[in-house]
Amino acid sequence: MPQGEERISYRMPAVFSSGVVVYYAAFKNHIGLYPPVADPAVRAKVARYAGPKGNLQFPYGEPLPLELIAEVAKARLAANLAKNAPKGIKRPTRADEDHA
């Protein structure tokens, strides 16, 4: 995530771009990636790594699925950008016309 900013947040390393993209941390048996991804297509691909509350857990005994992690980060960034996109001009409703 070249445009991302690395920070420490909630005592974990994190990448931010228009909000938090991912937090990550090392635990006794796995590497954790947070928060869960909302995109249903990506969520289906990472289902085997889903831990409590949908956060991802990558066991140390397996190679890290780097392409999958990149897909999660891209989906999280897209969600951040959509959430923070400028809102369009409010169009008048029928109720507005009735009061004019």
DRENDREN-611398 format. One record per atom (N, C-alpha, C): x, y, z; atom name. Coordinates in nm, 3 decimals, always signed. Layout:
+---------+---------+---------+------+
:      xx :      yy :      zz : atom :
+---------+---------+---------+------+
:       X :       Y :       Z :   CA :
...
+---------+---------+---------+------+
//
This chain:
+---------+---------+---------+------+
:      xx :      yy :      zz : atom :
+---------+---------+---------+------+
:  +0.086 :  -0.116 :  +0.000 :    N :
:  +0.000 :  +0.000 :  +0.000 :   CA :
:  +0.091 :  +0.124 :  +0.000 :    C :
:  +0.142 :  +0.160 :  -0.117 :    N :
:  +0.238 :  +0.272 :  -0.125 :   CA :
:  +0.184 :  +0.404 :  -0.072 :    C :
:  +0.053 :  +0.429 :  -0.088 :    N :
:  -0.004 :  +0.556 :  -0.041 :   CA :
:  -0.041 :  +0.550 :  +0.106 :    C :
:  -0.027 :  +0.434 :  +0.169 :    N :
:  -0.065 :  +0.417 :  +0.309 :   CA :
:  +0.037 :  +0.477 :  +0.404 :    C :
:  -0.012 :  +0.510 :  +0.521 :    N :
:  +0.073 :  +0.565 :  +0.627 :   CA :
:  +0.081 :  +0.462 :  +0.739 :    C :
:  +0.203 :  +0.425 :  +0.776 :    N :
:  +0.220 :  +0.328 :  +0.885 :   CA :
:  +0.211 :  +0.401 :  +1.018 :    C :
:  +0.137 :  +0.342 :  +1.111 :    N :
:  +0.120 :  +0.399 :  +1.245 :   CA :
:  +0.111 :  +0.285 :  +1.347 :    C :
:  +0.119 :  +0.323 :  +1.472 :    N :
:  +0.086 :  +0.232 :  +1.581 :   CA :
:  -0.049 :  +0.280 :  +1.635 :    C :
:  -0.144 :  +0.189 :  +1.640 :    N :
:  -0.277 :  +0.221 :  +1.689 :   CA :
:  -0.327 :  +0.100 :  +1.765 :    C :
:  -0.390 :  +0.121 :  +1.879 :    N :
:  -0.433 :  +0.011 :  +1.966 :   CA :
:  -0.315 :  -0.081 :  +1.998 :    C :
:  -0.198 :  -0.023 :  +2.009 :    N :
:  -0.073 :  -0.094 :  +2.042 :   CA :
:  -0.035 :  -0.198 :  +1.938 :    C :
:  -0.080 :  -0.178 :  +1.814 :    N :
:  -0.046 :  -0.267 :  +1.703 :   CA :
:  -0.001 :  -0.184 :  +1.584 :    C :
:  +0.088 :  -0.240 :  +1.500 :    N :
:  +0.119 :  -0.171 :  +1.375 :   CA :
:  -0.005 :  -0.169 :  +1.286 :    C :
:  -0.018 :  -0.061 :  +1.211 :    N :
:  -0.136 :  -0.045 :  +1.125 :   CA :
:  -0.099 :  +0.033 :  +1.001 :    C :
:  -0.180 :  +0.020 :  +0.899 :    N :
:  -0.167 :  +0.099 :  +0.777 :   CA :
:  -0.297 :  +0.177 :  +0.762 :    C :
:  -0.283 :  +0.309 :  +0.742 :    N :
:  -0.397 :  +0.398 :  +0.726 :   CA :
:  -0.394 :  +0.461 :  +0.587 :    C :
:  -0.509 :  +0.473 :  +0.527 :    N :
:  -0.529 :  +0.548 :  +0.403 :   CA :
:  -0.679 :  +0.573 :  +0.395 :    C :
:  -0.720 :  +0.697 :  +0.416 :    N :
:  -0.862 :  +0.732 :  +0.426 :   CA :
:  -0.928 :  +0.655 :  +0.539 :    C :
:  -0.855 :  +0.628 :  +0.644 :    N :
:  -0.901 :  +0.547 :  +0.757 :   CA :
:  -0.811 :  +0.426 :  +0.771 :    C :
:  -0.842 :  +0.342 :  +0.867 :    N :
:  -0.759 :  +0.223 :  +0.888 :   CA :
:  -0.782 :  +0.124 :  +0.774 :    C :
:  -0.673 :  +0.076 :  +0.716 :    N :
:  -0.682 :  -0.028 :  +0.614 :   CA :
:  -0.666 :  -0.163 :  +0.684 :    C :
:  -0.557 :  -0.182 :  +0.755 :    N :
:  -0.536 :  -0.306 :  +0.831 :   CA :
:  -0.452 :  -0.279 :  +0.955 :    C :
:  -0.478 :  -0.358 :  +1.057 :    N :
:  -0.391 :  -0.373 :  +1.173 :   CA :
:  -0.333 :  -0.513 :  +1.160 :    C :
:  -0.213 :  -0.535 :  +1.212 :    N :
:  -0.158 :  -0.669 :  +1.211 :   CA :
:  -0.076 :  -0.688 :  +1.338 :    C :
:  -0.067 :  -0.815 :  +1.381 :    N :
:  +0.004 :  -0.844 :  +1.506 :   CA :
:  +0.045 :  -0.991 :  +1.507 :    C :
:  +0.154 :  -1.019 :  +1.578 :    N :
:  +0.203 :  -1.156 :  +1.594 :   CA :
:  +0.155 :  -1.210 :  +1.727 :    C :
:  +0.105 :  -1.332 :  +1.724 :    N :
:  +0.060 :  -1.402 :  +1.844 :   CA :
:  +0.135 :  -1.534 :  +1.856 :    C :
:  +0.105 :  -1.609 :  +1.957 :    N :
:  +0.177 :  -1.733 :  +1.984 :   CA :
:  +0.169 :  -1.831 :  +1.867 :    C :
:  +0.050 :  -1.847 :  +1.807 :    N :
:  +0.031 :  -1.948 :  +1.703 :   CA :
:  -0.004 :  -1.894 :  +1.565 :    C :
:  -0.018 :  -1.763 :  +1.554 :    N :
:  -0.059 :  -1.707 :  +1.426 :   CA :
:  -0.024 :  -1.559 :  +1.415 :    C :
:  -0.037 :  -1.509 :  +1.292 :    N :
:  -0.031 :  -1.365 :  +1.265 :   CA :
:  -0.175 :  -1.321 :  +1.242 :    C :
:  -0.216 :  -1.216 :  +1.312 :    N :
:  -0.354 :  -1.167 :  +1.301 :   CA :
:  -0.362 :  -1.047 :  +1.209 :    C :
:  -0.471 :  -1.038 :  +1.135 :    N :
:  -0.497 :  -0.926 :  +1.046 :   CA :
:  -0.638 :  -0.876 :  +1.077 :    C :
:  -0.650 :  -0.747 :  +1.101 :    N :
:  -0.777 :  -0.685 :  +1.144 :   CA :
:  -0.800 :  -0.559 :  +1.063 :    C :
:  -0.915 :  -0.501 :  +1.060 :    N :
:  -1.045 :  -0.557 :  +1.093 :   CA :
:  -1.094 :  -0.646 :  +0.981 :    C :
:  -1.208 :  -0.711 :  +1.000 :    N :
:  -1.261 :  -0.799 :  +0.896 :   CA :
:  -1.294 :  -0.722 :  +0.769 :    C :
:  -1.289 :  -0.790 :  +0.659 :    N :
:  -1.323 :  -0.729 :  +0.530 :   CA :
:  -1.473 :  -0.746 :  +0.507 :    C :
:  -1.538 :  -0.643 :  +0.454 :    N :
:  -1.682 :  -0.646 :  +0.434 :   CA :
:  -1.722 :  -0.703 :  +0.298 :    C :
:  -1.635 :  -0.694 :  +0.199 :    N :
:  -1.666 :  -0.741 :  +0.064 :   CA :
:  -1.694 :  -0.891 :  +0.066 :    C :
:  -1.817 :  -0.933 :  +0.032 :    N :
:  -1.854 :  -1.074 :  +0.041 :   CA :
:  -1.765 :  -1.166 :  -0.044 :    C :
:  -1.723 :  -1.122 :  -0.161 :    N :
:  -1.639 :  -1.205 :  -0.248 :   CA :
:  -1.503 :  -1.230 :  -0.183 :    C :
:  -1.445 :  -1.128 :  -0.126 :    N :
:  -1.315 :  -1.143 :  -0.060 :   CA :
:  -1.332 :  -1.222 :  +0.070 :    C :
:  -1.439 :  -1.196 :  +0.142 :    N :
:  -1.465 :  -1.268 :  +0.267 :   CA :
:  -1.474 :  -1.418 :  +0.242 :    C :
:  -1.533 :  -1.457 :  +0.130 :    N :
:  -1.543 :  -1.599 :  +0.097 :   CA :
:  -1.405 :  -1.659 :  +0.071 :    C :
:  -1.317 :  -1.582 :  +0.010 :    N :
:  -1.181 :  -1.632 :  -0.019 :   CA :
:  -1.097 :  -1.650 :  +0.107 :    C :
:  -1.123 :  -1.570 :  +0.211 :    N :
:  -1.042 :  -1.577 :  +0.333 :   CA :
:  -1.110 :  -1.657 :  +0.443 :    C :
:  -1.222 :  -1.722 :  +0.411 :    N :
:  -1.303 :  -1.791 :  +0.513 :   CA :
:  -1.221 :  -1.892 :  +0.594 :    C :
:  -1.129 :  -1.962 :  +0.533 :    N :
:  -1.052 :  -2.062 :  +0.607 :   CA :
:  -0.960 :  -2.001 :  +0.711 :    C :
:  -0.931 :  -1.871 :  +0.700 :    N :
:  -0.845 :  -1.803 :  +0.796 :   CA :
:  -0.925 :  -1.723 :  +0.900 :    C :
:  -1.057 :  -1.723 :  +0.887 :    N :
:  -1.141 :  -1.640 :  +0.975 :   CA :
:  -1.133 :  -1.691 :  +1.119 :    C :
:  -1.108 :  -1.597 :  +1.209 :    N :
:  -1.106 :  -1.626 :  +1.351 :   CA :
:  -1.226 :  -1.560 :  +1.417 :    C :
:  -1.215 :  -1.537 :  +1.547 :    N :
:  -1.325 :  -1.469 :  +1.617 :   CA :
:  -1.357 :  -1.334 :  +1.552 :    C :
:  -1.483 :  -1.306 :  +1.541 :    N :
:  -1.533 :  -1.178 :  +1.487 :   CA :
:  -1.489 :  -1.153 :  +1.343 :    C :
:  -1.447 :  -1.257 :  +1.272 :    N :
:  -1.410 :  -1.241 :  +1.132 :   CA :
:  -1.268 :  -1.193 :  +1.108 :    C :
:  -1.193 :  -1.165 :  +1.214 :    N :
:  -1.054 :  -1.126 :  +1.197 :   CA :
:  -0.977 :  -1.246 :  +1.143 :    C :
:  -0.870 :  -1.219 :  +1.070 :    N :
:  -0.798 :  -1.327 :  +1.004 :   CA :
:  -0.681 :  -1.376 :  +1.088 :    C :
:  -0.659 :  -1.507 :  +1.086 :    N :
:  -0.549 :  -1.569 :  +1.159 :   CA :
:  -0.471 :  -1.657 :  +1.062 :    C :
:  -0.345 :  -1.623 :  +1.041 :    N :
:  -0.258 :  -1.697 :  +0.951 :   CA :
:  -0.160 :  -1.779 :  +1.035 :    C :
:  -0.174 :  -1.913 :  +1.035 :    N :
:  -0.088 :  -1.998 :  +1.117 :   CA :
:  +0.059 :  -1.989 :  +1.072 :    C :
:  +0.150 :  -1.998 :  +1.168 :    N :
:  +0.293 :  -1.992 :  +1.137 :   CA :
:  +0.339 :  -2.111 :  +1.053 :    C :
:  +0.274 :  -2.225 :  +1.064 :    N :
:  +0.316 :  -2.345 :  +0.992 :   CA :
:  +0.283 :  -2.344 :  +0.844 :    C :
:  +0.218 :  -2.240 :  +0.795 :    N :
:  +0.181 :  -2.230 :  +0.653 :   CA :
:  +0.242 :  -2.103 :  +0.593 :    C :
:  +0.271 :  -2.107 :  +0.462 :    N :
:  +0.320 :  -1.984 :  +0.398 :   CA :
:  +0.212 :  -1.875 :  +0.404 :    C :
:  +0.255 :  -1.752 :  +0.421 :    N :
:  +0.158 :  -1.642 :  +0.421 :   CA :
:  +0.098 :  -1.626 :  +0.282 :    C :
:  -0.032 :  -1.617 :  +0.271 :    N :
:  -0.096 :  -1.596 :  +0.140 :   CA :
:  -0.091 :  -1.448 :  +0.102 :    C :
:  +0.025 :  -1.405 :  +0.055 :    N :
:  +0.049 :  -1.262 :  +0.031 :   CA :
:  -0.048 :  -1.201 :  -0.069 :    C :
:  -0.081 :  -1.274 :  -0.175 :    N :
:  -0.175 :  -1.220 :  -0.273 :   CA :
:  -0.314 :  -1.201 :  -0.211 :    C :
:  -0.352 :  -1.293 :  -0.126 :    N :
:  -0.480 :  -1.283 :  -0.057 :   CA :
:  -0.481 :  -1.165 :  +0.040 :    C :
:  -0.371 :  -1.146 :  +0.112 :    N :
:  -0.360 :  -1.033 :  +0.204 :   CA :
:  -0.367 :  -0.901 :  +0.126 :    C :
:  -0.302 :  -0.897 :  +0.009 :    N :
:  -0.309 :  -0.777 :  -0.075 :   CA :
:  -0.453 :  -0.751 :  -0.120 :    C :
:  -0.526 :  -0.857 :  -0.152 :    N :
:  -0.666 :  -0.842 :  -0.193 :   CA :
:  -0.751 :  -0.788 :  -0.079 :    C :
:  -0.725 :  -0.835 :  +0.044 :    N :
:  -0.796 :  -0.784 :  +0.161 :   CA :
:  -0.767 :  -0.635 :  +0.178 :    C :
:  -0.639 :  -0.598 :  +0.167 :    N :
:  -0.601 :  -0.457 :  +0.184 :   CA :
:  -0.667 :  -0.370 :  +0.077 :    C :
:  -0.670 :  -0.417 :  -0.046 :    N :
:  -0.733 :  -0.340 :  -0.154 :   CA :
:  -0.883 :  -0.324 :  -0.130 :    C :
:  -0.947 :  -0.431 :  -0.083 :    N :
:  -1.092 :  -0.423 :  -0.055 :   CA :
:  -1.119 :  -0.327 :  +0.060 :    C :
:  -1.035 :  -0.331 :  +0.164 :    N :
:  -1.052 :  -0.240 :  +0.277 :   CA :
:  -1.030 :  -0.095 :  +0.232 :    C :
:  -0.927 :  -0.070 :  +0.148 :    N :
:  -0.902 :  +0.064 :  +0.098 :   CA :
:  -1.020 :  +0.112 :  +0.014 :    C :
:  -1.073 :  +0.027 :  -0.072 :    N :
:  -1.188 :  +0.065 :  -0.156 :   CA :
:  -1.307 :  +0.102 :  -0.067 :    C :
:  -1.329 :  +0.025 :  +0.039 :    N :
:  -1.439 :  +0.057 :  +0.131 :   CA :
:  -1.415 :  +0.191 :  +0.200 :    C :
:  -1.291 :  +0.218 :  +0.240 :    N :
:  -1.258 :  +0.347 :  +0.303 :   CA :
:  -1.284 :  +0.462 :  +0.206 :    C :
:  -1.239 :  +0.447 :  +0.082 :    N :
:  -1.256 :  +0.553 :  -0.016 :   CA :
:  -1.404 :  +0.577 :  -0.045 :    C :
:  -1.482 :  +0.470 :  -0.055 :    N :
:  -1.626 :  +0.485 :  -0.079 :   CA :
:  -1.694 :  +0.555 :  +0.038 :    C :
:  -1.654 :  +0.519 :  +0.158 :    N :
:  -1.713 :  +0.578 :  +0.278 :   CA :
:  -1.681 :  +0.726 :  +0.288 :    C :
:  -1.560 :  +0.764 :  +0.245 :    N :
:  -1.515 :  +0.903 :  +0.258 :   CA :
:  -1.533 :  +0.985 :  +0.132 :    C :
:  -1.599 :  +0.929 :  +0.029 :    N :
:  -1.619 :  +1.002 :  -0.096 :   CA :
:  -1.710 :  +1.122 :  -0.070 :    C :
:  -1.684 :  +1.232 :  -0.140 :    N :
:  -1.772 :  +1.348 :  -0.122 :   CA :
:  -1.914 :  +1.313 :  -0.162 :    C :
:  -2.005 :  +1.362 :  -0.086 :    N :
:  -2.147 :  +1.337 :  -0.113 :   CA :
:  -2.193 :  +1.426 :  -0.227 :    C :
:  -2.283 :  +1.375 :  -0.308 :    N :
:  -2.336 :  +1.452 :  -0.421 :   CA :
:  -2.426 :  +1.564 :  -0.375 :    C :
:  -2.462 :  +1.648 :  -0.466 :    N :
:  -2.554 :  +1.758 :  -0.437 :   CA :
:  -2.691 :  +1.698 :  -0.410 :    C :
:  -2.754 :  +1.744 :  -0.304 :    N :
:  -2.886 :  +1.692 :  -0.270 :   CA :
:  -2.986 :  +1.738 :  -0.374 :    C :
:  -3.055 :  +1.640 :  -0.430 :    N :
:  -3.158 :  +1.671 :  -0.528 :   CA :
:  -3.289 :  +1.698 :  -0.457 :    C :
:  -3.366 :  +1.792 :  -0.508 :    N :
:  -3.495 :  +1.820 :  -0.444 :   CA :
:  -3.587 :  +1.698 :  -0.452 :    C :
:  -3.661 :  +1.678 :  -0.346 :    N :
:  -3.757 :  +1.568 :  -0.344 :   CA :
:  -3.894 :  +1.624 :  -0.377 :    C :
:  -3.989 :  +1.535 :  -0.393 :    N :
:  -4.127 :  +1.577 :  -0.421 :   CA :
:  -4.181 :  +1.663 :  -0.305 :    C :
:  -4.143 :  +1.628 :  -0.183 :    N :
:  -4.187 :  +1.707 :  -0.067 :   CA :
:  -4.133 :  +1.849 :  -0.073 :    C :
:  -4.008 :  +1.864 :  -0.121 :    N :
:  -3.950 :  +1.999 :  -0.136 :   CA :
:  -4.028 :  +2.079 :  -0.238 :    C :
:  -4.068 :  +2.014 :  -0.348 :    N :
:  -4.142 :  +2.083 :  -0.453 :   CA :
:  -4.280 :  +2.127 :  -0.402 :    C :
:  -4.343 :  +2.043 :  -0.319 :    N :
:  -4.475 :  +2.074 :  -0.267 :   CA :
:  -4.472 :  +2.198 :  -0.176 :    C :
:  -4.355 :  +2.221 :  -0.111 :    N :
:  -4.344 :  +2.335 :  -0.018 :   CA :
:  -4.299 :  +2.463 :  -0.088 :    C :
:  -4.265 :  +2.454 :  -0.214 :    N :
:  -4.214 :  +2.573 :  -0.285 :   CA :
:  -4.325 :  +2.663 :  -0.332 :    C :
+---------+---------+---------+------+
//
